[in-house]
Structure formats: structure tokens, C-alpha cells
Amino acid sequence: MNPSNPSIHTAQVLPARAVLFLGIIGLHVLFGYLFASGMIATTVNWLRPPPDIELIRLPDPPTPPDTPRDPAATPTIFTASTPLPEIPLINPEPDTGTITLPPSTETIGGPIAAIPDPAPLPIRLVGRNIMPSTADYYPSAEIRDGNEGTAEVRSCVDVNGRLDGTPTVEATSGRAPLDKAAVRLARDGKYARAMRGDTPVPNCYRFRVTFTLH
């Protein structure tokens, strides 16, 4: 090559300047992009040397002392089928409410047997029953025909000894006229009052009325 040739020298210098110019333009474009995308701060922090970091060590928590284990003790393992132990109450408060006693009818070791009611007091009569004479009530037709018979009559009285309702024939004499005569006789009778202890009570009387010709 001939250095005296100006055309050749110019051809070698111009490309280097163009490369430098293009590099400057490229850096501006890069910095503009970094500013626009927010990556400039990240790039600056990456290029900045890391600061000194001082580590502060916290004290370790105290270790609890080991509890001595009884070698003879056997641990109890509870499973889903193992019932939990019952914890007894310590000094339970006394129950100040109503205490319900068991029924007196209960028999230990056997079925519950009801206690029978006490036997009622016997009935005593105040006065006496007074019945009219059967001759006054004997039907004359039955006398003429020679008919005889005995009827059982039941009469009930109130607490005052007064007849309560019409007497009834419980056992017939076999003759309707004689049964009716027995009812009339019982209706006209006088009856004693009945007492159970000191309390007046109603009562019923059953008696026989006999019609005979002898």
C-alpha cells in the first residue's frame, strides 16, 4: 500500500469513527431503555458494591432439665377402644336439694311388691233393724190357696239409716205375689245406722222374708 495515497488513508480512518459514533448512540439508547423500563435501579444496585452486614446472634432458649424417669413405671397407651379412667371428685359439695328416697315397695333381691292397704275397720251398727210382721203383708189370696215361700231381699241405707232406693229381690220365693209382699215389708222396715270407726257410712242389709201358714 502507498501511504501517500489519500484515498486509502481516508478509507481506513472513517470506519473507526463511525464505529465510535455508533457505540455512543447505542449507549444512549440502552440507558434510555433502562430508564423507561425501570431496570436502571436494579442495574445500579447490581453494579454497587454490597454494604457491610452485621449479624446479631440471639441467645439460645434455655433447655428444660430432663425429668428423671422411673424405670419401673409402665406407660399407659390409650387407644380408641380403651375407656378413659374415671377421675374421682375431690371433696364434692354436699347436695342440699331434695333427697329422693327409694320407694318403700321395693324388695331387695326380688320383684317390687306392693304393700297392701291396711285392713279397713269393721262396720258397727248403731241401733237395730226392726221389720214388720210378715202376717200383715201375707197376701190373702196366697193364704186361701195355701201358698208359702221365702224370698231373700236386699235393702241399702244412707249414712243416716234411711232407705236408699227400693229394696230388691235377690232370691225369689217362687211366687210373684209373695216376692212383692216381701219388697213392701222391707220398704216399711226401720234400719240401723252404720259406723266405720267414728265415721258414718252407708250400708246394705240382706235378709229373708218367710211366709208360712203355721
C-alpha positions as CSV (number, residue, x, y, z in Angstrom):
1,M,0.0,0.0,0.0
2,N,1.1,3.5,-0.7
3,P,0.7,5.9,2.3
4,S,0.9,8.8,0.1
5,N,-2.4,7.8,-1.4
6,P,-5.0,10.0,0.4
7,S,-7.9,7.9,-0.7
8,I,-6.6,4.8,1.0
9,H,-5.9,6.6,4.3
10,T,-9.4,8.1,4.4
11,A,-11.0,4.7,3.8
12,Q,-9.2,3.3,6.9
13,V,-10.0,6.2,9.3
14,L,-13.7,6.7,8.6
15,P,-14.9,3.3,9.6
16,A,-13.3,3.6,13.2
17,R,-15.0,7.0,13.8
18,A,-18.3,5.5,12.5
19,V,-17.9,2.6,14.9
20,L,-17.3,5.0,17.9
21,F,-20.3,7.1,16.9
22,L,-22.5,4.1,16.6
23,G,-21.3,2.9,20.1
24,I,-22.2,6.2,21.7
25,I,-25.6,6.2,20.2
26,G,-26.1,2.6,21.3
27,L,-25.2,3.5,24.9
28,H,-27.7,6.3,24.9
29,V,-30.4,4.0,23.5
30,L,-29.5,1.4,26.2
31,F,-29.7,4.0,29.1
32,G,-33.0,5.3,27.7
33,Y,-34.4,1.8,27.6
34,L,-33.3,1.1,31.2
35,F,-34.9,4.3,32.5
36,A,-38.1,3.6,30.6
37,S,-38.4,0.0,31.9
38,G,-37.4,0.7,35.5
39,M,-34.4,-1.6,35.3
40,I,-31.9,1.2,35.9
41,A,-32.3,0.9,39.7
42,T,-31.7,-2.9,39.5
43,T,-28.7,-2.4,37.4
44,V,-27.2,0.3,39.6
45,N,-27.8,-1.9,42.7
46,W,-26.1,-4.8,40.9
47,L,-23.1,-2.6,40.0
48,R,-22.9,-1.1,43.5
49,P,-20.7,-3.0,45.9
50,P,-22.6,-4.8,48.7
51,P,-22.7,-3.0,52.1
52,D,-21.2,-4.4,55.2
53,I,-23.8,-6.7,57.1
54,E,-23.5,-7.1,60.9
55,L,-25.0,-10.3,62.1
56,I,-26.6,-10.2,65.6
57,R,-26.9,-13.7,67.3
58,L,-29.8,-14.1,69.6
59,P,-29.2,-16.2,72.8
60,D,-30.5,-19.8,72.6
61,P,-33.6,-20.5,74.7
62,P,-32.8,-22.4,77.9
63,T,-33.1,-26.1,77.7
64,P,-35.6,-27.6,80.3
65,P,-34.0,-30.1,82.7
66,D,-34.6,-33.7,82.0
67,T,-37.2,-35.3,84.3
68,P,-35.9,-38.5,85.8
69,R,-37.9,-41.4,84.6
70,D,-39.0,-44.3,86.8
71,P,-37.7,-47.4,85.1
72,A,-40.4,-49.5,86.9
73,A,-43.2,-47.3,85.5
74,T,-45.0,-48.7,82.5
75,P,-46.5,-46.1,80.2
76,T,-50.2,-46.4,79.5
77,I,-51.2,-46.2,75.9
78,F,-54.8,-45.2,75.2
79,T,-56.4,-46.4,72.1
80,A,-59.9,-45.7,70.6
81,S,-61.2,-48.8,72.3
82,T,-59.6,-48.1,75.7
83,P,-62.1,-46.4,78.2
84,L,-60.7,-43.4,79.8
85,P,-60.1,-43.8,83.6
86,E,-62.7,-42.2,85.8
87,I,-61.4,-39.3,87.8
88,P,-63.0,-39.2,91.3
89,L,-64.2,-35.9,92.7
90,I,-62.2,-34.3,95.4
91,N,-64.3,-33.1,98.4
92,P,-67.6,-32.9,96.5
93,E,-70.0,-30.4,97.7
94,P,-72.9,-31.9,99.7
95,D,-76.2,-32.0,97.8
96,T,-78.5,-29.6,99.6
97,G,-81.5,-30.3,97.4
98,T,-84.4,-32.7,97.9
99,I,-83.3,-36.2,98.7
100,T,-85.5,-38.8,97.0
101,L,-85.7,-42.0,98.9
102,P,-86.3,-45.3,97.1
103,P,-90.0,-46.4,97.2
104,S,-90.9,-48.5,100.2
105,T,-92.5,-51.1,97.9
106,E,-89.1,-52.2,96.6
107,T,-87.9,-55.6,97.8
108,I,-84.1,-56.1,97.6
109,G,-83.2,-59.1,95.6
110,G,-86.7,-59.7,94.2
111,P,-89.6,-58.1,92.3
112,I,-91.3,-55.0,93.6
113,A,-94.2,-56.0,95.7
114,A,-97.0,-53.5,96.5
115,I,-97.6,-53.0,100.2
116,P,-101.3,-53.9,100.8
117,D,-103.5,-51.2,102.3
118,P,-104.3,-51.7,105.9
119,A,-107.4,-53.7,106.7
120,P,-110.4,-51.4,106.9
121,L,-112.1,-51.0,110.3
122,P,-115.1,-53.3,110.8
123,I,-118.6,-51.8,110.5
124,R,-120.6,-51.5,113.6
125,L,-124.3,-50.8,113.8
126,V,-125.9,-48.1,115.8
127,G,-129.4,-49.3,116.8
128,R,-131.0,-52.4,115.2
129,N,-133.1,-53.3,112.3
130,I,-136.9,-53.6,113.0
131,M,-139.0,-55.4,110.4
132,P,-142.9,-55.5,110.5
133,S,-144.7,-58.8,111.0
134,T,-145.0,-60.9,107.8
135,A,-148.6,-61.7,108.8
136,D,-149.5,-58.1,107.9
137,Y,-148.1,-58.5,104.4
138,Y,-149.2,-62.0,103.6
139,P,-151.4,-61.8,100.5
140,S,-154.9,-63.2,101.4
141,A,-155.2,-64.9,98.0
142,E,-151.9,-66.8,98.8
143,I,-153.3,-67.8,102.2
144,R,-156.5,-69.1,100.7
145,D,-154.6,-71.2,98.2
146,G,-152.2,-72.4,100.9
147,N,-149.1,-71.0,99.1
148,E,-146.0,-70.5,101.2
149,G,-142.5,-69.3,100.4
150,T,-139.3,-67.4,101.4
151,A,-137.8,-64.5,99.5
152,E,-134.3,-63.0,100.0
153,V,-134.4,-59.2,99.9
154,R,-131.6,-56.7,99.8
155,S,-132.0,-53.2,101.3
156,C,-129.5,-50.3,101.2
157,V,-129.5,-47.3,103.6
158,D,-127.6,-44.0,103.6
159,V,-125.4,-42.6,106.4
160,N,-128.5,-41.7,108.4
161,G,-130.0,-45.1,108.2
162,R,-132.7,-44.0,105.7
163,L,-133.7,-46.4,102.9
164,D,-131.7,-45.6,99.8
165,G,-133.7,-46.7,96.8
166,T,-136.2,-49.6,96.5
167,P,-135.3,-53.0,98.0
168,T,-134.6,-55.7,95.5
169,V,-135.3,-59.5,95.5
170,E,-132.1,-61.4,95.2
171,A,-133.7,-64.9,95.6
172,T,-137.3,-65.4,94.6
173,S,-139.8,-67.4,96.7
174,G,-141.2,-68.9,93.5
175,R,-144.4,-66.9,93.9
176,A,-144.6,-63.3,92.4
177,P,-147.2,-62.2,95.0
178,L,-145.0,-63.3,97.8
179,D,-141.9,-61.6,96.3
180,K,-143.8,-58.3,96.0
181,A,-145.1,-58.6,99.6
182,A,-141.5,-59.2,100.8
183,V,-140.4,-55.9,99.0
184,R,-143.2,-53.9,100.6
185,L,-142.3,-55.3,104.0
186,A,-138.6,-54.3,103.5
187,R,-139.6,-50.9,102.4
188,D,-141.5,-50.2,105.6
189,G,-138.8,-51.5,107.9
190,K,-136.5,-49.5,110.2
191,Y,-132.8,-49.8,109.8
192,A,-129.8,-49.2,112.0
193,R,-127.1,-46.7,111.1
194,A,-123.6,-48.0,110.2
195,M,-120.3,-46.6,111.5
196,R,-116.7,-47.4,110.4
197,G,-114.7,-46.2,113.4
198,D,-116.1,-42.7,114.1
199,T,-117.3,-42.1,110.6
200,P,-121.0,-42.8,109.5
201,V,-121.0,-44.9,106.3
202,P,-123.8,-46.2,104.0
203,N,-124.6,-49.9,104.4
204,C,-126.7,-52.7,102.8
205,Y,-128.6,-55.4,104.6
206,R,-129.7,-58.8,103.2
207,F,-132.4,-60.8,105.0
208,R,-135.1,-63.4,104.4
209,V,-138.8,-62.9,104.5
210,T,-140.7,-66.1,105.1
211,F,-144.4,-66.5,104.5
212,T,-145.9,-69.6,106.2
213,L,-149.3,-70.7,107.4
214,H,-148.0,-72.4,110.5
